[in-house]
C-alpha cells in the first residue's frame, strides 16, 4: 500500500490537501481528529483497500505511517 493512497484518503476525509499529509502525522493530535473521526477514517480505509482492521490493531495505530505499515503487512496477495 502506497503512502500516497493513504494520504489521499485522509485528505479527503479531513478536507485537506494530500500534499499536507506527512508520514509522521499523529492522527488524533496533528489532524485534530476525535475518536469518532478516527473510526470513520478506518472504515473509509477499509472500504477502499478491502483490508479489515480489527479493533486491537486500531488501538495501536497512531500515525499515518502506522496505517501504511499495517496495510502493507496485511494486504492480500495478488495472484
ChimeraX attribute file (.defattr): number of C-alpha atoms within 10 A of each C-alpha:
attribute: neighborCount
match mode: 1-to-1
recipient: residues
	/A:1	15
	/A:2	10
	/A:3	17
	/A:4	15
	/A:5	15
	/A:6	22
	/A:7	23
	/A:8	16
	/A:9	18
	/A:10	23
	/A:11	17
	/A:12	14
	/A:13	15
	/A:14	15
	/A:15	9
	/A:16	14
	/A:17	12
	/A:18	17
	/A:19	10
	/A:20	9
	/A:21	19
	/A:22	14
	/A:23	15
	/A:24	12
	/A:25	16
	/A:26	17
	/A:27	22
	/A:28	14
	/A:29	11
	/A:30	11
	/A:31	17
	/A:32	12
	/A:33	15
	/A:34	12
	/A:35	11
	/A:36	9
	/A:37	16
	/A:38	20
	/A:39	14
	/A:40	13
	/A:41	19
	/A:42	22
	/A:43	16
	/A:44	16
	/A:45	21
	/A:46	14
	/A:47	11
	/A:48	12
	/A:49	15
	/A:50	13
	/A:51	17
	/A:52	15
	/A:53	16
	/A:54	9
	/A:55	11
	/A:56	8
	/A:57	12
	/A:58	15
	/A:59	8
	/A:60	11
	/A:61	19
	/A:62	16
	/A:63	19
	/A:64	19
	/A:65	19
	/A:66	19
	/A:67	24
	/A:68	20
	/A:69	15
	/A:70	17
	/A:71	21
	/A:72	14
	/A:73	10
	/A:74	13
	/A:75	13
	/A:76	11
	/A:77	5
	/A:78	4
	/A:79	3
